[in-house]
Amino acid sequence: VGLVSGGLDSLLALRIIRDLGVEVTAYRFVTPFFGWDLADGAPEMVRRYRQELGVALVVEPVWPEYLEVVRAPRYGYGKHLNPCLDCKLFMLRKAGEAMRRLGAAFVFTGEVLGQRPMSQRRDTMNLLERESGLRGRLVRPLSAQLFPPSLPEQEGILSREALHSFSGRSRTNQMELAARLGIRDYPTPAGGCRLTEEVYARRLGDLLRDGGAPRLGRVELLGTGRHLRLSPAATLVVGRNEAENLRIGERAGPADILLETPEVPGPTSLLCGDPSPEDIHLAARVTARYADAHGPVAVLVKGAGPGATRLLEGVIPLEGEACHGLLI
Ligand code: SF4
């Protein structure tokens, strides 16, 4: 069972194992924080893995389960809200479950010793093997020769000579191996985890402080538009262009309020939480601020239930500085 991330290292690991004649099932776990564009099961990618690599790929959304990893990581966070050690442990445990379910012999990853400061040190890599319940059954083909022989090597399933001894941050070894294996199109390394982004992490942190389990649609909007905290009970998401306005409208929950400026071009805004009448008024003023107009505008407030939709006339846009002060 191979854990793949979409990056070069896991692809190389997969090629090494597959080229040894081992039947591989690759797993890609996705969450709204990474790989979520594949949450529909990625049939096109599954087809390419089967046709081009002869490998079965399983794309598995791990939401909302994964949220708990982010909310309370045992080993803490990296620079922002990225709980890398706990995240890897979570993935390895999932892969271990798949291994047992499939009757597979081992799990492998594209990890390289010393490549990342925290999660790929020797002690943390050993910890991951121990804590994941995969002792002896976790293989890192790119660095395997720098670790004691794994059980699949001892059992003769894998030839140690065919595995590698890459270490450190340099990518030269990986590039050379990719060239030798004829791999030309590969994504840039380590891209794509939004938990490592400062603004995104701040917004997520703000959302999680509200307690409870956030709605998926709300989480999916964390990377969209401007986010403003209007009061302890209310946040506002404001679209910056047509695509964002559409996305915001599609992800509104049944209890959310949508605001628009029907008489002039302007944003779609989503008011979430438990807003007071003052919050709704402030949301209307923020929406007016980002509309394409000078001076007061009409703002349509669309709430749930009868009588909850109304047009507010002559809303005075909130001043730029006040608006800026509310940004998350
Ligand atoms: S960067 Fe993101 S996806 Fe990668 S290990 Fe850290 S938390 Fe997990």
Residues whose N, C-alpha, C, O or C-beta is under 5 A from the ligand:
A	BS01	SF4	F34 N82 P83 C84 C87 K88 C193 L195
